[in-house]
């Protein structure tokens, strides 16, 4: 069976990492989710996040976090009422954490609380050597205030003199400033906060980062290298230095009604919105979770990733179809077993590629996307979106897709629109894609 799957992959796609083939044979160690924590533009607690999804609320608005002299304030989706000092101890550590890192750490703390994991001395739920963290992140934008004094010292007669950088400007730079901007510092700070001494890694695959982290964390548990893993992603595309590259994100045009975008799968979709967010999951081997008295929320049935060998920039229908097909094979499920698909769609013209791939592989299974609520959260997207579907298993309801009014003719999928839909099946498939032509698919089922 493994040899057959390898030939299929080689024929259809270039699979550039050996673990793609390894995951064709699932370990006997079942992996379950026992906790989740969410920081999103529509809520930072599970109840408020779920309520906003169900009510169709938008997290898109004019950005208040950015000082600007522009006549029109930039549009985006930002996390409201976020107070890291309430969670991160000691508080002095916050000064060497960018907002991306802060969100990742706090979401991990919330997930551990939800899973009832104890880290008190003498009463730890898990051996530090058996606890790890795989956390997706990507480019972390520079906070302009951090280096403004250093740059000002180099201005001579209205022009910047680069020769002064080493002699004058460096005196104004915080020695540890780089620790705020390395993508792997999210997973590192989570490990420090939880004393997690097990495997630690950081996938950097833009919107695919979170699912890539989730999948790698599952592999680690499956092969017995850890009992508990923290997995998720954090992203912040509304930092000014990232926002300055806004043309790279195919944004919807400025509007006096910003919450009417983005429009996933819609006939009138015209671009996405960028935002920020983070989410974390506590993953455990099922045996370990049961032994410590934890209640599994969902079980991981299968997953896959694929990439088209000739991919340029953008998502690829062939890669999406292959990731769906392989994930379903590994989950040993058929399309009729799925209650819904949680799609990547965020209001781009390329939503049609994903729609056709879903239709070809899964028929008319109900399709949901959280993209209409907050747009593109970058490397935090997959985790925040996945949390929505994990909650839907518990609530027995799939939220309606926001801002999808008229399903586009080039998007032949059964979009859940107008009103929430009762769940008829206990399994779902989550999709995310990177602009390198790589696609990720994860199948979960209610435990």
C-alpha positions as semicolon CSV with decimal commas, in nm:
position;residue;x (nm);y (nm);z (nm)
1;X;0,000;0,000;0,000
2;X;0,281;0,240;0,091
3;X;0,460;0,167;-0,238
4;X;0,140;0,234;-0,434
5;X;0,085;0,565;-0,258
6;X;0,445;0,667;-0,324
7;X;0,398;0,602;-0,696
8;X;0,075;0,803;-0,695
9;X;0,242;1,096;-0,524
10;X;0,542;1,082;-0,757
11;X;0,314;1,085;-1,060
12;X;0,085;1,369;-0,953
13;X;0,301;1,587;-0,732
14;X;0,653;1,656;-0,616
15;X;0,667;1,569;-0,248
16;X;0,986;1,724;-0,120
17;X;0,985;1,599;0,238
18;X;1,016;1,229;0,328
19;X;0,757;1,252;0,607
20;X;0,484;1,282;0,344
21;X;0,534;0,915;0,264
22;X;0,594;0,816;0,625
23;X;0,255;0,949;0,732
24;X;0,083;0,713;0,491
25;X;0,102;0,457;0,769
26;X;-0,057;0,599;1,082
27;X;0,095;0,503;1,414
28;X;-0,105;0,304;1,668
29;X;-0,075;0,604;1,898
30;X;-0,396;0,800;1,848
31;X;-0,365;1,177;1,880
32;X;-0,641;1,381;2,041
33;X;-0,708;1,748;2,107
34;X;-0,774;1,822;2,473
35;X;-0,756;2,202;2,480
36;X;-0,756;2,512;2,263
37;X;-0,693;2,882;2,307
38;X;-0,789;3,155;2,060
39;X;-0,699;3,521;2,010
40;X;-0,897;3,648;1,713
41;X;-1,039;3,973;1,578
42;X;-1,388;3,850;1,675
43;X;-1,310;3,722;2,025
44;X;-1,035;3,620;2,264
45;X;-1,234;3,372;2,470
46;X;-1,386;3,054;2,331
47;X;-1,744;3,156;2,413
48;X;-1,711;3,503;2,258
49;X;-1,529;3,362;1,955
50;X;-1,795;3,098;1,895
51;X;-2,080;3,344;1,958
52;X;-1,937;3,588;1,703
53;X;-1,907;3,311;1,442
54;X;-2,263;3,197;1,499
55;X;-2,400;3,552;1,490
56;X;-2,204;3,642;1,178
57;X;-2,006;3,926;1,337
58;X;-1,715;4,087;1,157
59;X;-1,373;4,170;1,298
60;X;-1,292;4,403;1,007
61;X;-1,279;4,777;1,068
62;X;-1,055;5,082;1,041
63;X;-0,731;5,011;1,227
64;X;-0,691;5,195;1,557
65;X;-0,347;5,053;1,637
66;X;-0,167;5,242;1,359
67;X;-0,085;5,612;1,373
68;X;-0,117;5,762;1,028
69;X;-0,147;6,096;0,850
70;X;-0,333;5,939;0,562
71;X;-0,673;6,084;0,482
72;X;-0,820;5,734;0,486
73;X;-0,738;5,507;0,779
74;X;-0,614;5,160;0,677
75;X;-0,858;4,869;0,701
76;X;-0,781;4,543;0,877
77;X;-0,884;4,306;1,153
78;X;-0,713;4,342;1,491
79;X;-0,746;4,148;1,816
80;X;-0,947;4,357;2,066
81;X;-0,881;4,397;2,438
82;X;-0,557;4,200;2,437
83;X;-0,367;4,241;2,765
84;X;-0,060;4,012;2,772
85;X;0,038;4,128;3,122
86;X;-0,261;3,934;3,255
87;X;-0,104;3,609;3,139
88;X;0,272;3,631;3,082
89;X;0,491;3,591;3,392
90;X;0,729;3,743;3,476
91;X;0,599;4,059;3,313
92;X;0,952;4,178;3,233
93;X;0,970;3,909;2,961
94;X;0,713;4,099;2,758
95;X;0,965;4,367;2,662
96;X;1,152;4,117;2,442
97;X;0,834;3,981;2,279
98;X;0,680;4,129;1,965
99;X;0,300;4,128;1,943
100;X;0,318;3,811;1,735
101;X;0,511;3,635;2,011
102;X;0,285;3,770;2,284
103;X;-0,025;3,640;2,105
104;X;0,130;3,299;2,051
105;X;0,237;3,262;2,414
106;X;-0,098;3,376;2,553
107;X;-0,295;3,146;2,320
108;X;-0,079;2,853;2,440
109;X;-0,142;2,943;2,803
110;X;-0,517;2,959;2,735
111;X;-0,508;2,621;2,559
112;X;-0,327;2,461;2,853
113;X;-0,581;2,606;3,095
114;X;-0,862;2,469;2,878
115;X;-0,696;2,126;2,882
116;X;-0,653;2,140;3,262
117;X;-0,278;2,094;3,236
118;X;-0,100;2,174;3,561
119;X;0,253;2,315;3,567
120;X;0,286;2,367;3,941
121;X;0,598;2,226;4,102
122;X;0,527;1,875;4,230
123;X;0,194;1,855;4,050
124;X;0,287;1,875;3,682
125;X;0,054;1,698;3,443
126;X;0,336;1,603;3,207
127;X;0,710;1,546;3,235
128;X;0,891;1,850;3,089
129;X;1,101;1,616;2,872
130;X;0,780;1,474;2,721
131;X;0,623;1,813;2,642
132;X;0,710;1,995;2,320
133;X;0,596;2,281;2,099
134;X;0,565;2,316;1,721
135;X;0,434;2,661;1,636
136;X;0,382;2,829;1,300
137;X;0,501;3,181;1,241
138;X;0,637;3,389;0,955
139;X;0,780;3,733;0,892
140;X;0,751;3,944;1,209
141;X;0,724;4,314;1,130
142;X;0,957;4,560;1,298
143;X;0,809;4,792;1,559
144;X;0,911;5,133;1,429
145;X;0,949;5,295;1,772
146;X;1,224;5,051;1,862
147;X;1,481;5,193;1,619
148;X;1,358;5,547;1,562
149;X;1,607;5,705;1,804
150;X;1,892;5,509;1,647
151;X;1,803;5,630;1,298
152;X;1,754;5,989;1,412
153;X;2,112;5,997;1,542
154;X;2,235;5,926;1,191
155;X;2,055;6,215;1,024
156;X;2,296;6,488;0,916
157;X;2,164;6,799;0,738
158;X;1,837;6,624;0,662
159;X;2,000;6,315;0,512
160;X;2,092;5,982;0,666
161;X;2,466;5,922;0,704
162;X;2,520;5,545;0,711
163;X;2,875;5,587;0,838
164;X;2,735;5,694;1,177
165;X;2,547;5,370;1,239
166;X;2,822;5,190;1,428
167;X;2,958;5,489;1,619
168;X;2,638;5,670;1,716
169;X;2,319;5,485;1,630
170;X;2,405;5,148;1,786
171;X;2,416;5,309;2,131
172;X;2,039;5,360;2,107
173;X;1,954;5,003;2,006
174;X;1,833;4,762;2,275
175;X;2,092;4,480;2,285
176;X;1,823;4,210;2,272
177;X;1,611;4,372;2,002
178;X;1,653;4,084;1,758
179;X;1,485;3,846;2,005
180;X;1,157;4,024;1,933
181;X;1,160;3,945;1,563
182;X;1,286;3,591;1,503
183;X;0,991;3,365;1,400
184;X;1,115;3,071;1,609
185;X;1,097;3,284;1,925
186;X;0,720;3,215;1,950
187;X;0,777;2,842;2,005
188;X;1,083;2,918;2,216
189;X;0,898;3,152;2,452
190;X;0,610;2,906;2,483
191;X;0,863;2,638;2,580
192;X;1,022;2,870;2,836
193;X;0,682;2,964;2,983
194;X;0,574;2,600;3,020
195;X;0,917;2,447;3,082
196;X;0,861;2,233;2,773
197;X;1,191;2,058;2,701
198;X;1,069;1,828;2,424
199;X;1,075;1,877;2,045
200;X;1,053;2,240;1,933
201;X;1,022;2,376;1,580
202;X;0,876;2,658;1,369
203;X;0,723;2,605;1,022
204;X;0,725;2,930;0,820
205;X;0,481;2,871;0,536
206;X;0,254;3,176;0,551
207;X;-0,111;3,060;0,568
208;X;0,006;2,698;0,573
209;X;0,220;2,748;0,885
210;X;-0,040;2,651;1,145
211;X;-0,150;2,326;0,982
212;X;0,211;2,235;0,909
213;X;0,285;2,280;1,281
214;X;-0,025;2,080;1,377
215;X;0,074;1,793;1,150
216;X;0,435;1,780;1,267
217;X;0,323;1,782;1,631
218;X;0,098;1,484;1,556
219;X;0,388;1,297;1,396
220;X;0,601;1,353;1,704
221;X;0,334;1,204;1,931
222;X;0,267;0,918;1,690
223;X;0,628;0,807;1,694
224;X;0,644;0,826;2,073
225;X;0,883;1,123;2,103
226;X;0,642;1,317;2,328
227;X;0,322;1,267;2,526
228;X;0,189;1,622;2,488
229;X;0,254;1,884;2,220
230;X;0,147;2,247;2,193
231;X;0,072;2,328;1,830
232;X;-0,069;2,632;1,656
233;X;0,025;2,954;1,484
234;X;0,053;3,328;1,528
235;X;0,039;3,595;1,259
236;X;0,029;3,974;1,239
237;X;-0,007;4,133;0,897
238;X;-0,123;4,473;1,026
239;X;0,216;4,574;1,158
240;X;0,312;4,894;0,965
241;X;0,621;4,739;0,804
242;X;0,409;4,447;0,678
243;X;0,114;4,668;0,587
244;X;0,348;4,876;0,371
245;X;0,368;4,572;0,141
246;X;-0,010;4,559;0,114
247;X;-0,005;4,529;-0,266
248;X;0,137;4,180;-0,222
249;X;-0,182;4,060;-0,052
250;X;-0,445;4,134;-0,321
251;X;-0,651;4,348;-0,084
252;X;-1,010;4,457;-0,132
253;X;-1,032;4,829;-0,217
254;X;-1,085;5,084;0,058
255;X;-1,451;5,112;0,155
256;X;-1,681;5,315;0,377
257;X;-1,830;4,981;0,483
258;X;-1,517;4,778;0,558
259;X;-1,706;4,490;0,721
260;X;-1,856;4,399;0,382
261;X;-1,523;4,246;0,285
262;X;-1,378;3,993;0,230
263;X;-1,633;3,790;0,034
264;X;-1,521;3,426;0,013
265;X;-1,669;3,222;-0,274
266;X;-1,891;3,519;-0,365
267;X;-1,968;3,632;-0,718
268;X;-1,853;3,983;-0,625
269;X;-1,538;3,893;-0,433
270;X;-1,278;4,163;-0,491
271;X;-0,985;4,090;-0,262
272;X;-0,911;4,006;0,099
273;X;-0,846;4,192;0,425
274;X;-0,533;4,141;0,635
275;X;-0,535;4,102;1,011
276;X;-0,378;3,940;1,316
277;X;-0,453;3,642;1,536
278;X;-0,323;3,331;1,707
279;X;-0,453;2,998;1,831
280;X;-0,306;2,698;2,008
281;X;-0,404;2,335;2,057
282;X;-0,302;2,086;2,322
283;X;-0,236;1,756;2,144
284;X;-0,187;1,436;2,341
285;X;-0,164;1,068;2,281
286;X;-0,508;0,931;2,360
287;X;-0,371;0,689;2,617
288;X;-0,189;0,967;2,802
289;X;-0,495;1,195;2,797
290;X;-0,723;0,924;2,937
291;X;-0,470;0,829;3,202
292;X;-0,457;1,185;3,336
293;X;-0,837;1,220;3,323
294;X;-0,855;1,464;3,032
295;X;-1,160;1,486;2,806
296;X;-1,067;1,462;2,436
297;X;-1,247;1,716;2,217
298;X;-1,152;1,557;1,885
299;X;-0,934;1,282;1,746
300;X;-0,693;1,331;1,455
301;X;-0,792;1,083;1,184
302;X;-0,548;1,174;0,907
303;X;-0,351;1,450;0,734
304;X;-0,147;1,520;0,425
305;X;0,043;1,791;0,243
306;X;0,127;1,818;-0,124
307;X;0,287;2,058;-0,369
308;X;0,274;2,087;-0,746
309;X;0,628;2,057;-0,888
310;X;0,578;2,338;-1,141
311;X;0,409;2,575;-0,896
312;X;0,492;2,943;-0,924
313;X;0,322;3,199;-0,696
314;X;-0,026;3,121;-0,572
315;X;-0,234;2,819;-0,476
316;X;-0,259;2,514;-0,701
317;X;-0,574;2,309;-0,764
318;X;-0,375;1,991;-0,825
319;X;-0,199;2,019;-0,490
320;X;-0,529;2,083;-0,313
321;X;-0,691;1,778;-0,470
322;X;-0,397;1,556;-0,382
323;X;-0,385;1,673;-0,019
324;X;-0,759;1,609;0,016
325;X;-0,738;1,265;-0,143
326;X;-0,440;1,152;0,065
327;X;-0,577;1,289;0,393
328;X;-0,908;1,109;0,337
329;X;-0,731;0,784;0,249
330;X;-0,522;0,803;0,563
331;X;-0,831;0,883;0,768
332;X;-1,005;0,583;0,607
333;X;-1,312;0,798;0,544
334;X;-1,526;0,885;0,241
335;X;-1,691;1,212;0,144
336;X;-2,022;1,090;0,288
337;X;-1,853;1,065;0,631
338;X;-1,775;1,439;0,645
339;X;-2,005;1,689;0,811
340;X;-1,824;1,981;0,650
341;X;-1,507;2,115;0,494
342;X;-1,338;2,415;0,657
343;X;-1,191;2,592;0,355
344;X;-0,902;2,834;0,310
345;X;-1,111;3,084;0,107
346;X;-1,055;3,452;0,193
347;X;-1,225;3,641;-0,088
348;X;-0,964;3,605;-0,364
349;X;-1,021;3,503;-0,723
350;X;-0,819;3,191;-0,643
351;X;-1,103;3,076;-0,415
352;X;-1,235;2,912;-0,731
353;X;-0,935;2,675;-0,751
354;X;-1,007;2,549;-0,403
355;X;-1,380;2,524;-0,475
356;X;-1,325;2,311;-0,785
357;X;-1,080;2,088;-0,599
358;X;-1,330;2,033;-0,315
359;X;-1,609;1,961;-0,562
360;X;-1,398;1,715;-0,761
361;X;-1,285;1,523;-0,454
362;X;-1,578;1,552;-0,212
363;X;-1,888;1,643;-0,410
364;X;-2,148;1,860;-0,240
365;X;-2,026;1,829;0,121
366;X;-2,115;2,150;0,316
367;X;-1,835;2,408;0,302
368;X;-1,753;2,668;0,568
369;X;-1,480;2,930;0,590
370;X;-1,410;3,180;0,866
371;X;-1,239;3,411;0,615
372;X;-1,542;3,637;0,578
373;X;-1,518;3,730;0,946
374;X;-1,159;3,854;0,949
375;X;-0,975;3,784;0,623
376;X;-0,610;3,679;0,607
377;X;-0,438;3,628;0,944
378;X;-0,120;3,501;0,784
379;X;0,061;3,228;0,976
380;X;-0,205;3,237;1,248
381;X;-0,489;3,174;1,002
382;X;-0,503;2,796;0,999
383;X;-0,505;2,761;1,378
384;X;-0,778;3,022;1,435
385;X;-0,988;2,875;1,154
386;X;-0,936;2,518;1,277
387;X;-1,053;2,620;1,623
388;X;-1,389;2,720;1,472
389;X;-1,451;2,369;1,342
390;X;-1,333;2,199;1,663
391;X;-1,588;2,410;1,851
392;X;-1,854;2,322;1,593
393;X;-1,815;1,953;1,680
394;X;-1,900;2,030;2,041
395;X;-2,185;2,271;1,955
396;X;-2,338;2,054;1,681
397;X;-2,361;2,353;1,446
398;X;-2,170;2,493;1,147
399;X;-2,171;2,875;1,130
400;X;-2,280;3,045;0,809
401;X;-2,012;3,195;0,587
402;X;-2,009;3,572;0,631
403;X;-2,029;3,797;0,322
404;X;-2,108;3,514;0,081
405;X;-2,433;3,640;-0,071
406;X;-2,427;3,502;-0,424
407;X;-2,211;3,194;-0,472
408;X;-1,988;3,249;-0,775
409;X;-2,041;3,035;-1,083
410;X;-1,674;2,939;-1,077
411;X;-1,707;2,815;-0,715
412;X;-1,913;2,493;-0,746
413;X;-1,937;2,416;-0,374
414;X;-2,217;2,378;-0,122
415;X;-2,140;2,690;0,085
416;X;-2,314;2,714;0,423
417;X;-2,476;3,055;0,379
418;X;-2,757;3,267;0,523
419;X;-2,795;3,060;0,842
420;X;-2,600;2,807;1,054
421;X;-2,638;2,440;0,964
422;X;-2,689;2,152;1,207
423;X;-2,407;1,900;1,192
424;X;-2,513;1,560;1,062
425;X;-2,170;1,393;1,064
426;X;-1,899;1,397;1,331
427;X;-1,592;1,440;1,105
428;X;-1,460;1,738;0,909
429;X;-1,168;1,828;0,684
430;X;-0,963;2,149;0,721
431;X;-0,770;2,301;0,432
432;X;-0,501;2,568;0,411
433;X;-0,268;2,664;0,131
434;X;0,058;2,854;0,094
435;X;0,139;3,076;-0,203
436;X;0,422;2,840;-0,295
437;X;0,171;2,591;-0,437
438;X;0,172;2,381;-0,119
439;X;-0,155;2,253;0,026
440;X;-0,236;2,108;0,370
441;X;-0,534;1,894;0,473
442;X;-0,628;1,764;0,819
443;X;-0,920;1,535;0,906
444;X;-1,062;1,544;1,259
445;X;-1,353;1,362;1,418
446;X;-1,545;1,416;1,739
447;X;-1,399;1,197;2,009
